[in-house]
Amino acid sequence: MENGFIKVAAAVPTVKVADIEYNLQQIECQIAQAEGKGVEIIVFPELSITGYTCQDLFRQNLLLDEAEAGVLTLLDFTRQLDIVSIVGLPIVVGDLLLNCAAVIQKGQLLGIVPKTYLPNYAEFYEKRWFASSQDLKPTEIRYAGSRVLVSPYPQLFRTCDGVLFGIEICEDVWAPVPPSNTLALAGADIIFNLSASDELIGKHDYLQSLIAQQSARTITGYVYSGCGFGESTQDVVYGGNAMIYENGKLLAEGERFTMENQMCTMQIDVERLRSERRTNSTYVNAQRNLKFDFENSRLPITFTDCRSYTPRDFVLERQFDPLPFIPKTENMARSCEEIFNIQVMGLAKRMVHTHSKKVIVGISGGLDSTLALLVCVKTFDKLGYPRKDIVGVTMPGFGTTDRTYHNAIVMMKNLGIDMREINIAKSVKQHFEDIGHDINVHDVTYENSQARERTQILMDLSNRLGGLVVGTGDLSELALGWATYNGDHMSMYGVNASVPKTLVKYLVKYVAEGMDKETRKTLLDVVDTPISPELIPANADGEIQQKTEDLVGPYELHDFFLYYFLRFGFRPSKIFLLAQKAFADKYDDEVIAHWLQTFLRRFFNQQFKRSCLPDGPKVGSVSLSPRGDWRMPSDASSNIWLKEIKSLVDED
């Protein structure tokens, strides 16, 4: 494991039922291929050495003896290999025949895990041949030249990098309380499942749903390998399922219904899983209810250490979405509608509670205020309030361009709200005179005075009209502190407070598709307008001169940084690594590192603004509300974070 990633594989060999020599050849071939690809752990299907569908042949001593001889062959084959291999086979323990998984590495038999739940219904008759682990007492046996404990109790295996993994076999995961529940709560980062589930119409979708849920519920990586073409005999057909999940998300899957060997590989982010568990207090509480006691061995868990291996150069193979905040679902319209409804219902509740019949919102013609206005419109429609009680105020200043001004006017007019225009130039000039500021000096005072004047107008209109001031600032701006303290930083309810800039664009596009032609055209032009506070005068051509992303960096980068910094607590070096992969075709390393430094510096320095944020609805998994998700001292030092990212740049 490096940078938190461990590479695993789910393999489906082409087996011949009861032909152990042939099956071993296929297994060895796939082990060698996986070793060459840098795989650290590989899992094969249930009873893969003999074949799952041997039926009464499992009562043949020759088959059982040859299976043991096959393990000896595998031990010899893997003697010089680092990879951990998990294979399925029948093993005799005393008077019991068990359906087992054998864990092998570097010529060592590290452990044997017996199956717990045996299906004995419909097309399955496993109890005819096998006993359950529940019928077993802890027994040390000699098998394939090794002394090994076979136990009904949970077994965990630990790689030399400290990754813990557990094993369950096929039906185990279908049980009401799968063994993987206990394994995960005992610390397993990854569960491997050796399976032989036949194909029925609709069963595959259910299986994927089942594994996704179990992976999510246990916050584990889940690697599933199911029997393929060679097992299809008599009345059953096996499709060959190879799937790898991480916390409920399918990362990789093999091709079903193929007649060839197949193998899917993927890097599982163990660090991410552990971060999720630490954050999830319910998971931690569930661990207290485990029915085993490490000190008193009431229900002992066996921990077996894997052998060390030769380190390799790490290459990140996984792909990472450059836009992690954008929902990835088949029905994107439904996802957008859900986000939009969360915003609407939050504002509606605040209005009902305060008996407010009006809202006041500043309309700049930019992205954030456009989304806020659209939320207000839908909220009023839902409450049955007239849209004319939405007071939209456009406040042109020194930097307002014709493009944004026009878009603001058209939107308010087309949406049928109370449209007002208050030019702030005169009042701000007076303010400059009052505080002795030269209007020709376009510094922070010049900019922030305009932002605060606009906020003052909105707040005073609120008092006069008896309405709520709806804030427009988004999550990305809050993370960077890109807001004027006690200016646009303040409102009575911030509907966009947990919506990042990349998602704001997406939501406005979504709403635009359902509008009339003129409104749609205006909304799409808003999306295409360069992001700017418009506090500095336009250039000679009347175009926006002050572009936010030129000053603080691309929002798509900052949203990426924000997601992994807050959601998983990743250190700068890992965020940098992931960003390199996600934006390989767009930004070079120097650019990514530069803006990551900017993000970290601003995120720490601007916490004081987030410490006194107005209320706003939580929309996604990341929020900066000081009352909910993010509690950070305003004076925390960013030195260790900046030092790490600087060291990476210096190394390059």
Secondary structure, DSSP 8 states (H G I E B T S, - for coil): -BTTEEEEEEEE----TT-HHHHHHHHHHHHHHHHHTT-SEEE--TTTTT-GGGGGGGG-HHHHHHHHHHHHHHHHHTTT---EEEEEEEEEETTEEEEEEEEEETTEEEEEEE------STT--GGGT-B-GGG---EEEEETTEEEEE-SS-EEEE-TT--EEEEEEGGGGGSSS-HHHHHHHTT-SEEEEEE-----TTHHHHHHHHHHHHHHHHT-EEEEEE--GGG-BTTB-----EEEEETTEEEEE--SS-SS-EEEEEEEEHHHHHHHHHH-HHHHHHHTT-S--TTTTSS--EEEE------------S---S-TTS---S-HHHHHHHHHHHHHHHHHHHHHHHT---EEEE--SSHHHHHHHHHHHHHHHHHT--GGGEEEEE---TT--HHHHHHHHHHHHHHT-EEEE---HHHHHHHHHHHT--TT--SHHHHHHHHHHHHHHHHHHHHHHT-EEEE---HHHHHHT-S-TTTTT--SEETTTT--HHHHHHHHHHHHTTS-HHHHHHHHHHHHS------S---TTS-----HHHHH--HHHHHHHHHHHHHS---HHHHHHHHHHHTTTT--HHHHHHHHHHHHHHHHHTHHHHTT-------SS----TTTT----TT---HHHHHHHHHHHHH-
